[in-house]
């Protein structure tokens, strides 16, 4: 998909009354956009359960510097399914990972329970956990960011 096409989708979304939009193309590319109450829009391009996010599109000019400083290069691990997010194998067990932990590709990061099945979510990257985006025992949807890894 070319930049012009993505830009047109963003503009169409911005000018519509839709609050969110998800599109899946035949080549496996997925685009999800959401408008929030602050009129900011984010585009997420997804392949292989990871997303790269762009800065919000509608940003007041005095806030641009703060957002640019915070927008570091992260790899985001997203939920491959709808289910319940768990940070550990049982309520009294230690979490699989915490912020600041170094992780290796293939290491278990969490569990997403779907239809009574416990699905271990593994890291697709080597790096450091910068943020845990979901809360323990929280419902997550397909494509929901779970971890930021640097």
MDAnalysis code that builds the backbone (N, CA, C; Angstrom):
import MDAnalysis as mda
import numpy as np

u = mda.Universe.empty(450, n_residues=150, atom_resindex=np.repeat(np.arange(150), 3), trajectory=True)
u.add_TopologyAttr("name", ["N", "CA", "C"] * 150)
u.add_TopologyAttr("resid", np.arange(1, 151))
u.add_TopologyAttr("resname", ["UNK", "UNK", "UNK", "UNK", "UNK", "UNK", "UNK", "UNK", "UNK", "UNK", "UNK", "UNK", "UNK", "UNK", "UNK", "UNK", "UNK", "UNK", "UNK", "UNK", "UNK", "UNK", "UNK", "UNK", "UNK", "UNK", "UNK", "UNK", "UNK", "UNK", "UNK", "UNK", "UNK", "UNK", "UNK", "UNK", "UNK", "UNK", "UNK", "UNK", "UNK", "UNK", "UNK", "UNK", "UNK", "UNK", "UNK", "UNK", "UNK", "UNK", "UNK", "UNK", "UNK", "UNK", "UNK", "UNK", "UNK", "UNK", "UNK", "UNK", "UNK", "UNK", "UNK", "UNK", "UNK", "UNK", "UNK", "UNK", "UNK", "UNK", "UNK", "UNK", "UNK", "UNK", "UNK", "UNK", "UNK", "UNK", "UNK", "UNK", "UNK", "UNK", "UNK", "UNK", "UNK", "UNK", "UNK", "UNK", "UNK", "UNK", "UNK", "UNK", "UNK", "UNK", "UNK", "UNK", "UNK", "UNK", "UNK", "UNK", "UNK", "UNK", "UNK", "UNK", "UNK", "UNK", "UNK", "UNK", "UNK", "UNK", "UNK", "UNK", "UNK", "UNK", "UNK", "UNK", "UNK", "UNK", "UNK", "UNK", "UNK", "UNK", "UNK", "UNK", "UNK", "UNK", "UNK", "UNK", "UNK", "UNK", "UNK", "UNK", "UNK", "UNK", "UNK", "UNK", "UNK", "UNK", "UNK", "UNK", "UNK", "UNK", "UNK", "UNK", "UNK", "UNK", "UNK", "UNK", "UNK", "UNK"])
u.atoms.positions = np.array([
    [0.847, -1.167, 0.000],
    [0.000, 0.000, 0.000],
    [0.895, 1.234, 0.000],
    [0.568, 2.184, -0.812],
    [1.384, 3.376, -0.956],
    [0.936, 4.478, 0.003],
    [1.856, 5.396, 0.251],
    [1.619, 6.497, 1.175],
    [0.376, 7.303, 0.799],
    [0.194, 7.582, -0.493],
    [-0.955, 8.369, -0.957],
    [-2.275, 7.696, -0.561],
    [-2.314, 6.381, -0.710],
    [-3.526, 5.649, -0.375],
    [-3.809, 5.711, 1.121],
    [-2.751, 5.554, 1.925],
    [-2.914, 5.621, 3.380],
    [-3.367, 7.019, 3.785],
    [-2.756, 8.030, 3.202],
    [-3.116, 9.421, 3.501],
    [-4.583, 9.685, 3.146],
    [-5.057, 9.145, 2.032],
    [-6.458, 9.322, 1.637],
    [-7.384, 8.663, 2.655],
    [-7.027, 7.484, 3.123],
    [-7.840, 6.803, 4.138],
    [-7.892, 7.650, 5.413],
    [-6.747, 8.207, 5.805],
    [-6.704, 9.056, 7.005],
    [-7.605, 10.271, 6.826],
    [-7.492, 10.941, 5.679],
    [-8.322, 12.126, 5.426],
    [-9.804, 11.774, 5.403],
    [-10.148, 10.660, 4.773],
    [-11.547, 10.236, 4.739],
    [-12.061, 9.968, 6.150],
    [-11.235, 9.322, 6.973],
    [-11.618, 9.028, 8.358],
    [-11.795, 10.328, 9.140],
    [-10.874, 11.263, 8.946],
    [-10.925, 12.540, 9.651],
    [-12.204, 13.312, 9.333],
    [-12.652, 13.221, 8.092],
    [-13.833, 13.960, 7.662],
    [-15.137, 13.189, 7.855],
    [-15.061, 12.003, 8.391],
    [-16.269, 11.196, 8.588],
    [-16.775, 11.325, 10.024],
    [-17.931, 10.738, 10.269],
    [-18.496, 10.714, 11.623],
    [-18.108, 9.439, 12.364],
    [-17.343, 8.559, 11.718],
    [-16.911, 7.321, 12.351],
    [-15.961, 7.626, 13.501],
    [-16.063, 6.858, 14.577],
    [-15.133, 6.982, 15.696],
    [-13.947, 6.037, 15.525],
    [-14.157, 4.917, 14.845],
    [-13.061, 3.977, 14.616],
    [-13.286, 3.228, 13.311],
    [-12.180, 2.684, 12.777],
    [-12.222, 1.976, 11.508],
    [-11.105, 0.947, 11.486],
    [-11.399, -0.251, 11.042],
    [-10.392, -1.300, 10.863],
    [-10.547, -1.883, 9.473],
    [-9.413, -2.006, 8.775],
    [-9.423, -2.549, 7.421],
    [-8.345, -3.631, 7.345],
    [-8.694, -4.772, 6.748],
    [-7.725, -5.841, 6.530],
    [-7.622, -6.084, 5.025],
    [-6.400, -5.947, 4.490],
    [-6.174, -6.135, 3.071],
    [-5.745, -7.570, 2.789],
    [-5.874, -7.995, 1.534],
    [-5.574, -9.379, 1.167],
    [-4.106, -9.746, 1.362],
    [-3.201, -8.748, 1.379],
    [-1.775, -9.052, 1.577],
    [-1.404, -9.201, 3.054],
    [-2.389, -9.112, 3.949],
    [-2.135, -9.271, 5.374],
    [-1.954, -7.960, 6.115],
    [-1.896, -6.851, 5.408],
    [-1.757, -5.547, 6.042],
    [-3.080, -5.174, 6.694],
    [-2.997, -4.642, 7.920],
    [-4.192, -4.226, 8.639],
    [-4.003, -2.783, 9.081],
    [-5.025, -1.984, 8.890],
    [-4.987, -0.593, 9.327],
    [-6.165, -0.367, 10.255],
    [-5.885, 0.169, 11.441],
    [-6.928, 0.519, 12.397],
    [-6.743, 1.976, 12.779],
    [-7.822, 2.718, 12.780],
    [-7.779, 4.126, 13.173],
    [-8.887, 4.382, 14.174],
    [-8.587, 5.235, 15.149],
    [-9.556, 5.600, 16.163],
    [-9.471, 7.092, 16.422],
    [-10.609, 7.748, 16.478],
    [-10.667, 9.148, 16.894],
    [-11.061, 9.140, 18.358],
    [-10.377, 9.949, 19.161],
    [-10.814, 10.036, 20.548],
    [-11.451, 11.388, 20.788],
    [-11.862, 11.638, 22.006],
    [-12.617, 12.852, 22.300],
    [-11.791, 14.119, 22.154],
    [-10.473, 14.034, 22.057],
    [-9.621, 15.198, 21.875],
    [-9.365, 15.476, 20.401],
    [-10.115, 14.804, 19.517],
    [-9.954, 14.948, 18.071],
    [-8.550, 14.587, 17.611],
    [-7.931, 13.640, 18.273],
    [-6.650, 13.150, 17.826],
    [-6.893, 11.818, 17.146],
    [-6.116, 11.521, 16.160],
    [-6.293, 10.318, 15.375],
    [-4.968, 9.594, 15.309],
    [-4.997, 8.285, 15.403],
    [-3.774, 7.514, 15.332],
    [-3.972, 6.415, 14.306],
    [-2.964, 6.159, 13.524],
    [-3.039, 5.071, 12.551],
    [-2.092, 3.988, 13.006],
    [-2.528, 2.770, 12.892],
    [-1.717, 1.637, 13.273],
    [-1.629, 0.702, 12.073],
    [-0.431, 0.416, 11.663],
    [-0.230, -0.515, 10.571],
    [0.247, -1.805, 11.198],
    [-0.426, -2.878, 10.906],
    [-0.153, -4.116, 11.612],
    [0.247, -5.220, 10.650],
    [1.298, -5.923, 11.015],
    [1.726, -7.133, 10.325],
    [2.333, -8.055, 11.361],
    [2.031, -9.308, 11.311],
    [2.601, -10.317, 12.211],
    [2.458, -9.935, 13.678],
    [1.283, -9.484, 14.101],
    [0.976, -9.157, 15.492],
    [1.845, -8.050, 16.072],
    [2.410, -7.179, 15.250],
    [3.148, -6.021, 15.738],
    [2.621, -4.792, 15.029],
    [2.729, -3.652, 15.686],
    [2.277, -2.434, 15.047],
    [3.311, -1.349, 15.183],
    [3.325, -0.457, 14.219],
    [4.131, 0.743, 14.290],
    [3.140, 1.882, 14.316],
    [3.252, 2.780, 15.284],
    [2.282, 3.852, 15.387],
    [2.904, 5.172, 14.994],
    [2.083, 6.020, 14.399],
    [2.543, 7.357, 14.051],
    [2.084, 8.320, 15.127],
    [2.627, 9.507, 15.141],
    [2.198, 10.538, 16.082],
    [0.749, 10.905, 15.793],
    [0.019, 11.392, 16.792],
    [-1.344, 11.825, 16.539],
    [-1.367, 12.860, 15.423],
    [-2.425, 12.847, 14.632],
    [-2.504, 13.701, 13.461],
    [-2.907, 15.127, 13.833],
    [-3.913, 15.302, 14.681],
    [-4.379, 16.631, 15.051],
    [-3.809, 16.987, 16.411],
    [-2.737, 17.744, 16.434],
    [-2.067, 18.093, 17.674],
    [-1.961, 19.606, 17.765],
    [-2.396, 20.202, 18.881],
    [-2.201, 21.643, 19.034],
    [-0.714, 21.961, 18.942],
    [-0.379, 23.087, 18.307],
    [1.019, 23.399, 18.005],
    [1.893, 23.503, 19.242],
    [1.368, 23.942, 20.380],
    [2.193, 24.077, 21.573],
    [2.532, 22.730, 22.211],
    [1.834, 21.660, 21.849],
    [2.111, 20.339, 22.401],
    [2.996, 19.490, 21.494],
    [3.298, 19.933, 20.283],
    [4.031, 19.110, 19.328],
    [5.395, 18.701, 19.837],
    [6.132, 19.603, 20.485],
    [7.475, 19.277, 20.959],
    [7.432, 18.175, 22.013],
    [6.474, 18.257, 22.944],
    [6.369, 17.235, 23.983],
    [6.086, 15.866, 23.390],
    [5.203, 15.803, 22.399],
    [4.865, 14.521, 21.790],
    [6.041, 13.978, 20.994],
    [6.738, 14.842, 20.259],
    [7.880, 14.380, 19.476],
    [8.962, 13.804, 20.372],
    [9.179, 14.397, 21.557],
    [10.188, 13.888, 22.480],
    [9.784, 12.528, 23.047],
    [8.486, 12.312, 23.237],
    [8.010, 11.061, 23.802],
    [7.913, 9.956, 22.757],
    [7.883, 10.303, 21.478],
    [7.678, 9.334, 20.406],
    [9.003, 8.672, 20.030],
    [9.471, 7.770, 20.891],
    [10.696, 7.035, 20.623],
    [10.366, 5.822, 19.770],
    [11.395, 5.141, 19.314],
    [11.197, 3.940, 18.515],
    [10.888, 2.753, 19.425],
    [9.666, 2.267, 19.381],
    [9.249, 1.104, 20.145],
    [8.768, 0.035, 19.182],
    [8.916, -1.178, 19.617],
    [8.260, -2.286, 18.942],
    [7.113, -2.656, 19.867],
    [5.940, -2.793, 19.300],
    [4.754, -3.029, 20.113],
    [4.248, -4.441, 19.867],
    [4.079, -5.178, 20.945],
    [3.495, -6.514, 20.873],
    [2.007, -6.346, 21.134],
    [1.197, -6.835, 20.201],
    [-0.252, -6.696, 20.321],
    [-0.902, -8.054, 20.536],
    [-2.118, -8.007, 21.008],
    [-2.860, -9.239, 21.246],
    [-3.261, -9.873, 19.915],
    [-2.935, -11.147, 19.742],
    [-3.307, -11.830, 18.506],
    [-4.753, -12.333, 18.517],
    [-5.473, -12.064, 19.622],
    [-6.842, -12.577, 19.752],
    [-7.623, -11.765, 20.774],
    [-8.900, -11.998, 20.817],
    [-9.778, -11.420, 21.827],
    [-9.726, -12.323, 23.046],
    [-9.601, -11.738, 24.229],
    [-9.569, -12.549, 25.435],
    [-9.239, -11.719, 26.657],
    [-8.843, -12.402, 27.726],
    [-8.488, -11.756, 28.984],
    [-6.978, -11.811, 29.169],
    [-6.378, -10.662, 29.454],
    [-4.925, -10.517, 29.609],
    [-4.526, -10.873, 31.044],
    [-3.517, -11.745, 31.163],
    [-2.959, -12.098, 32.472],
    [-1.450, -11.926, 32.429],
    [-0.894, -11.272, 33.453],
    [0.549, -11.052, 33.533],
    [1.293, -12.254, 34.105],
    [0.578, -13.176, 34.724],
    [1.227, -14.338, 35.334],
    [0.390, -15.590, 35.093],
    [0.978, -16.736, 35.415],
    [0.298, -18.011, 35.166],
    [-0.807, -18.301, 36.171],
    [-0.773, -17.654, 37.330],
    [-1.837, -17.790, 38.328],
    [-1.874, -16.508, 39.161],
    [-2.978, -16.269, 39.864],
    [-3.105, -15.008, 40.616],
    [-1.994, -14.768, 41.642],
    [-1.466, -15.847, 42.231],
    [-0.423, -15.665, 43.246],
    [0.996, -15.833, 42.696],
    [1.122, -16.069, 41.404],
    [2.446, -16.238, 40.784],
    [3.053, -14.890, 40.415],
    [4.366, -14.888, 40.281],
    [5.104, -13.697, 39.866],
    [4.802, -13.400, 38.392],
    [4.693, -12.107, 37.997],
    [4.449, -11.775, 36.587],
    [5.571, -12.320, 35.689],
    [5.221, -12.669, 34.454],
    [6.219, -13.160, 33.500],
    [7.297, -12.109, 33.263],
    [6.875, -10.845, 33.069],
    [7.825, -9.746, 32.856],
    [7.323, -8.496, 33.560],
    [8.263, -7.583, 33.842],
    [7.938, -6.291, 34.431],
    [8.655, -5.205, 33.644],
    [8.245, -3.972, 33.824],
    [8.901, -2.850, 33.157],
    [10.374, -2.845, 33.558],
    [11.246, -2.723, 32.558],
    [12.686, -2.717, 32.794],
    [13.349, -4.065, 32.550],
    [12.544, -5.138, 32.455],
    [13.110, -6.466, 32.201],
    [13.647, -6.562, 30.780],
    [14.763, -7.255, 30.633],
    [15.301, -7.572, 29.312],
    [14.624, -8.859, 28.862],
    [14.169, -8.881, 27.607],
    [13.496, -10.074, 27.080],
    [14.181, -10.538, 25.808],
    [14.043, -11.808, 25.538],
    [14.577, -12.424, 24.328],
    [13.416, -12.886, 23.455],
    [13.672, -12.971, 22.175],
    [12.678, -13.459, 21.236],
    [12.262, -14.868, 21.665],
    [10.952, -15.115, 21.728],
    [10.430, -16.413, 22.132],
    [10.107, -16.517, 23.608],
    [10.514, -15.534, 24.403],
    [10.228, -15.539, 25.838],
    [8.753, -15.234, 26.068],
    [8.131, -15.928, 27.008],
    [6.718, -15.712, 27.325],
    [6.561, -14.371, 28.033],
    [5.641, -13.553, 27.521],
    [5.387, -12.236, 28.097],
    [4.125, -12.212, 28.960],
    [3.106, -12.969, 28.527],
    [1.823, -12.960, 29.227],
    [0.971, -14.117, 28.722],
    [-0.237, -14.158, 29.223],
    [-1.230, -15.140, 28.768],
    [-2.482, -14.375, 28.365],
    [-3.083, -14.777, 27.252],
    [-4.398, -14.261, 26.877],
    [-5.339, -15.462, 26.867],
    [-6.324, -15.415, 27.759],
    [-7.306, -16.494, 27.847],
    [-8.426, -16.226, 26.852],
    [-8.665, -17.197, 25.994],
    [-9.744, -17.088, 25.011],
    [-10.510, -18.395, 25.007],
    [-11.792, -18.334, 25.255],
    [-12.662, -19.513, 25.259],
    [-12.109, -20.622, 26.143],
    [-11.725, -20.265, 27.356],
    [-11.216, -21.192, 28.374],
    [-9.853, -21.797, 28.031],
    [-9.199, -21.291, 26.978],
    [-7.859, -21.750, 26.623],
    [-6.850, -20.675, 27.001],
    [-5.763, -21.094, 27.651],
    [-4.704, -20.168, 28.047],
    [-3.655, -20.134, 26.933],
    [-3.525, -18.997, 26.270],
    [-2.594, -18.832, 25.151],
    [-1.395, -18.009, 25.599],
    [-0.212, -18.635, 25.567],
    [1.003, -17.922, 25.949],
    [1.423, -17.007, 24.804],
    [1.638, -15.732, 25.116],
    [2.069, -14.750, 24.128],
    [3.574, -14.569, 24.295],
    [4.308, -14.843, 23.220],
    [5.772, -14.780, 23.257],
    [6.264, -13.492, 22.623],
    [7.438, -13.055, 23.069],
    [8.069, -11.869, 22.489],
    [8.567, -12.191, 21.096],
    [8.365, -11.266, 20.191],
    [8.881, -11.412, 18.834],
    [10.201, -10.676, 18.675],
    [10.659, -10.048, 19.764],
    [11.858, -9.213, 19.703],
    [12.755, -9.441, 20.912],
    [14.027, -9.106, 20.748],
    [14.950, -8.958, 21.863],
    [14.865, -7.500, 22.268],
    [14.901, -7.217, 23.552],
    [14.872, -5.826, 23.983],
    [14.498, -5.686, 25.440],
    [14.066, -4.479, 25.783],
    [13.696, -4.147, 27.155],
    [12.231, -3.737, 27.194],
    [11.499, -4.241, 28.190],
    [10.100, -3.868, 28.375],
    [10.067, -2.422, 28.858],
    [9.452, -1.551, 28.055],
    [9.364, -0.139, 28.394],
    [8.018, 0.171, 29.051],
    [6.976, -0.524, 28.588],
    [5.641, -0.282, 29.133],
    [4.789, -1.526, 28.981],
    [3.982, -1.793, 29.995],
    [2.958, -2.834, 29.909],
    [1.655, -2.075, 29.687],
    [1.104, -2.206, 28.497],
    [-0.030, -1.369, 28.065],
    [-1.378, -1.861, 28.581],
    [-1.502, -3.139, 28.879],
    [-2.774, -3.695, 29.353],
    [-2.679, -3.950, 30.861],
    [-3.823, -3.956, 31.503],
    [-3.871, -4.224, 32.940],
    [-4.216, -5.692, 33.156],
    [-3.695, -6.231, 34.239],
    [-3.956, -7.627, 34.562],
    [-5.460, -7.867, 34.698],
    [-5.919, -9.000, 34.187],
    [-7.322, -9.414, 34.251],
    [-8.231, -8.479, 33.449],
    [-7.650, -7.816, 32.443],
    [-8.392, -6.888, 31.600],
    [-8.753, -7.562, 30.279],
    [-9.935, -7.258, 29.764],
    [-10.358, -7.764, 28.465],
    [-9.598, -7.020, 27.380],
    [-9.020, -7.760, 26.434],
    [-8.308, -7.150, 25.310],
    [-8.913, -7.654, 24.011],
    [-8.845, -6.816, 22.998],
    [-9.339, -7.183, 21.685],
    [-8.171, -7.515, 20.780],
    [-8.465, -8.083, 19.633],
    [-7.458, -8.363, 18.623],
    [-6.762, -7.066, 18.255],
    [-5.439, -7.040, 18.304],
    [-4.678, -5.855, 17.934],
    [-4.438, -4.874, 19.067],
    [-4.958, -5.152, 20.266],
    [-4.723, -4.259, 21.401],
    [-3.245, -4.298, 21.793],
    [-2.585, -3.136, 21.918],
    [-1.191, -3.133, 22.370],
    [-1.062, -3.722, 23.761],
    [-0.128, -4.654, 23.940],
    [0.113, -5.274, 25.237],
    [1.414, -4.787, 25.864],
    [2.475, -4.704, 25.050],
    [3.802, -4.326, 25.553],
    [4.509, -3.414, 24.560],
    [5.295, -2.480, 25.098],
    [6.221, -1.693, 24.287],
    [7.615, -2.193, 24.627],
    [8.368, -2.534, 23.586],
    [9.723, -3.055, 23.754],
    [10.688, -2.149, 22.995],
    [11.778, -1.775, 23.649],
    [12.795, -0.952, 23.012],
    [14.038, -1.773, 22.850],
])
